[in-house]
Amino acid sequence: MSFRCLAVLVGSLLTCSTTMAQPAVDVLVLKGGEELRGLRWGNAGPRAVWYVSRVAWLREGQPALARRLEQEQADREVRTRADLVRRLQIWKTSLEGTNAKDLGVIADDWIERYKEPARPGAYVATRIEAGQPTRIVAARPGLTRLALVAWRENVEGVERKPAAEIAATLKEAGIAWEKESTDLLERLPGLPVQDEADWKARLAFLDYQSTTKLHLQGTGEAIVETPAEGAALAAGQIEALMARVGKSTLEKALGDLLGDTPAPRPAQAAIPAEALKLARDRKAPVFRLSQVEPDLAGGKVLVVDRLISMRGALPEVVWQVRLEENGANADRAVVERLKKDPQIAKIIGAAEALGAGASLDQALRAGAVTLESWRKADGKFQEVARVATRRLDGVPLSWLEAR
């Protein structure tokens, strides 16, 4: 296999054609001449990927291959479910003697669910090793959405028709596929647990959603509890929080610009003591911590969103996402709203009295970008929490972090 094809297989799919005349799916020619059509789903290891195909197409076009892949998937589902039952029983035992009775009930529900055999579905997942295909024709990355929307709408012949014909079919049905989002989570096959870190994160999300839903935000050691725990933050809520944390953030930003800057420390190197104190005071077994670190000299803002478990001997970060934004991209409307905030207005007055008016605008742009970064981080958290808790044999959470 050429290096280029190997790169396509174990990394992101490369564009092999730029026309709508090509199929909307990937075409893999396996050893022996069998042809597999579908989509790369995600990484299955350093030299392998999960590949998903529609059962109907396989049975029609490659019946022998369909029988083999469906049997492989059925056997894998049996092993996966047995492993999940074992893991859930271990988790349930670890909760004994704690105040987590609700989690014990949740564990029992999941155990009963995965004791049941998996039902055959419309899709089959195949683990493709680097040396298996002899030829790969990868669909243009922009066409992946087209194929997914067509699958969702049960369009016939997605695997063999040109992309242009599929797009025309969707257009006739009044579907603008370029703007559509797809969620096939419940319809796709189950996957084995990726690794222990992924399993630990799933349990932590279940724990978080079922207990206190403590969400802390801040910068440095200035940490506060959000006004609406566990909910997606609306603009007004975020700006209210900025009024509480903003004093510390904006003062630090102005200090950087005026040259009054303490020695730099590694961003997010440790869990702030104030966050741990608040979590212990609330008796939260798991909590979420969203922090912002403005880098005014570099014109950037870093937001780190973490899920932290307190159930072990030491606090442990089990999931996190990092977002870095440039202050030059600030929304001027948000900047103007920040200027009108009563508490931030006091800082503005003090800064102007010091002759830091020009620097202040840069600091406010950083504040506006921070608001947008927090919204993005919250959206990512809600997405991962939903996927982690809807099914335990779903896609690895690391796939979502990379999106």
Summary of the structure (lengths in Angstrom):
residues: 403
radius of gyration: 25.0
end to end distance: 27.7
largest distance: 79.6
contacts: 1234
relative contact order: 0.12
helix: 49%
strand: 19%
